[in-house]
Amino acid sequence: MSNLLGQLLEQKPFLLADGATGTNLFAMGLPTGAAPELWNVEAPEKITELHQSFIDAGSDLVLSNSFGGSRCRLGLHGSEDRVTELNRIAAEIARRTVDTCGRTVVVAGSMGPTGELFSPLGPLTHDEGEEIFAEQAKALAEGGVDVLWIETMSSKEELEAALAGGRVTGLPLVCTLSFDTNGRTMMGLSPAELATMCREATEPPLAFGANCGVGAPDLLAGLLSIDDDALADAVVVAKANCGVPVFEDGEICYTGTPQLMADYARLAFDAGARIIGGCCGTTPAHILAMRKALDTHTRDDRPTLEQVESRLGKISDGAKALKVLDALAYEKPARRAGRRRRRR
């Protein structure tokens, strides 16, 4: 099976992903609380319009409108029996838009979390989770995606089930976690643990990284907490929220300007990211600014936390402390072995 994403990564120093799906669809008229995936059938022209706007802004990769396309998430809207239909159509809309755009763009099949807790903390077993993700993955593959994009994960157990479910298609896999103000996911995983998990996997994903979270400064702090050795041969993804969400005039707004996201894109590239995009609040205008910034930027040294903070805003104390804490908790086996030898 062809690997378009891998081929483009061999040809280019970076790839620009797209921006937000949900927040942009809400701005386009999707009712609050409605399932974006239902618009694949009810308003496919809106989905096409969003994909096209990101392609026009310079995206090299677009995500299908299928983030909440598992039977668990669709079940909240009484549509758990429409997994195959809604995911296949989501992929077909993105595929059709890309195939008529006149240049090479990757179609990524978005797969978000189930919203359920996995064993041992919850009722969902690995096998059940794998089956849920495999059902979605097969439909996305049938619709023509180039890669499966597992995003916004929090637990190791759910990520392992999603990767296992995705592998049944034979498609390349990408996975990203969402880190909060403690520098870890809701279930306690750190960026360094994600890197270790992916590096040691029998069938590692093509790329890994972070998306969503609490904004660009913390996301970059998380990437910078990963040891250089762990990133040496890795393809890292950075897809940060567009600033911090604030509640204004009855609506949630994101504070990030196109200029801030352009500077974030430069710093993400300097930090080692190869696939760079935006998550919640990121519009085509932000992506256009990021495209122009990256196209005129030459990779610099990895930034320090101080440089990130001075250019993008405050980093949470939890994210700042990550590198020290991970160094203490997850020492390299070689160092531990060396100490044992010296003790003898």
PyMOL commands that set and color helices and strands:
alter all, ss='L'
color gray80, all
select helices_A, chain A and resi 4-11+22-27+36-42+44-57+71-75+80-99+126-143+156-167+191-200+216-224+228-231+258-270+284-295+305-312+317-320+322-329+333-343
alter helices_A, ss='H'
color red, helices_A
select strands_A, chain A and resi 15-16+61-63+106-111+147-153+173-177+207-212+236-240+245-248+251-254+273-278
alter strands_A, ss='S'
color yellow, strands_A
deselect
rebuild
show_as cartoon
